[in-house]
Amino acid sequence: MVRTKAHSLSMALQAGKIKSLFPGSVISNDPNKIIWKYSITPSPLSCTYEIKLIYIKGEQPNIFVLNPKLSLHPNEKKLPHVYDNEKQWLCLYYRKAREWNSSMLLTETVIPWTSEWLYHYEIWLATGEWHGGGIHHEMGGEEQG
């Protein structure tokens, strides 16, 4: 089987798609970087979370929860599936397996994955069990997922 390299989507296309689907959200972009802030409510019964997406051309996109600060379940010492508790840097996909690549629209992948992660976070907060799947890992590195 011959693998071909996926065609990277332009930063302008990524930013334009975000602007069209999330009018009124705060986005700044240049040819090499997108920073997007938005408030997400994962379900009708959920809290609203202010998030920040940072996507630098040639790198993996990163999502941070800005507000409110994510709480811990009473029996836990750290959040599930995050790279950094303090920065509230979410682990949305397995980076080593390249589950996301630059040929994918952020609006069809990372952004809905963020909403899904927050939905599972709320269930974890109530039950202490993570039902969002994924690979468990130690925090502290971008190469981990």
Secondary structure as the mmCIF struct_conf table of DSSP 4:
data_model
#
loop_
_struct_conf.conf_type_id
_struct_conf.id
_struct_conf.beg_label_comp_id
_struct_conf.beg_label_asym_id
_struct_conf.beg_label_seq_id
_struct_conf.end_label_comp_id
_struct_conf.end_label_asym_id
_struct_conf.end_label_seq_id
HELX_LH_PP_P HELX_LH_PP_P1 LYS A 5 SER A 10
HELX_RH_AL_P HELX_RH_AL_P1 MET A 11 LEU A 21
BEND BEND1 PHE A 22 PHE A 22
TURN_TY1_P TURN_TY1_P1 PRO A 23 GLY A 24
STRN STRN1 VAL A 26 ASP A 30
TURN_TY1_P TURN_TY1_P2 PRO A 31 ASN A 32
STRN STRN2 LYS A 33 ILE A 40
BEND BEND2 SER A 43 SER A 43
TURN_TY1_P TURN_TY1_P3 PRO A 44 LEU A 45
BEND BEND3 SER A 46 SER A 46
HELX_LH_PP_P HELX_LH_PP_P2 CYS A 47 THR A 48
STRN STRN3 TYR A 49 ILE A 56
TURN_TY1_P TURN_TY1_P4 LYS A 57 GLY A 58
BEND BEND4 GLU A 59 GLU A 59
STRN STRN4 ASN A 62 ASN A 67
BEND BEND5 PRO A 68 PRO A 68
HELX_LH_PP_P HELX_LH_PP_P3 LYS A 69 HIS A 73
TURN_TY1_P TURN_TY1_P5 PRO A 74 ASN A 75
BEND BEND6 LYS A 77 LYS A 78
BEND BEND7 PRO A 80 HIS A 81
STRN STRN5 VAL A 82 ASP A 84
TURN_TY1_P TURN_TY1_P6 ASN A 85 GLN A 88
STRN STRN6 TRP A 89 LEU A 90
BEND BEND8 TYR A 93 TYR A 93
HELX_RH_3T_P HELX_RH_3T_P1 ARG A 95 ALA A 97
TURN_TY1_P TURN_TY1_P7 ARG A 98 ARG A 98
BEND BEND9 TRP A 100 TRP A 100
TURN_TY1_P TURN_TY1_P8 SER A 102 SER A 103
BEND BEND10 MET A 104 MET A 104
HELX_RH_3T_P HELX_RH_3T_P2 LEU A 106 GLU A 108
TURN_TY1_P TURN_TY1_P9 THR A 109 THR A 109
HELX_RH_AL_P HELX_RH_AL_P2 VAL A 110 THR A 127
BEND BEND11 GLY A 128 GLY A 128
BEND BEND12 GLY A 132 GLY A 132
BEND BEND13 MET A 139 GLY A 140
TURN_TY1_P TURN_TY1_P10 GLU A 142 GLU A 143
#
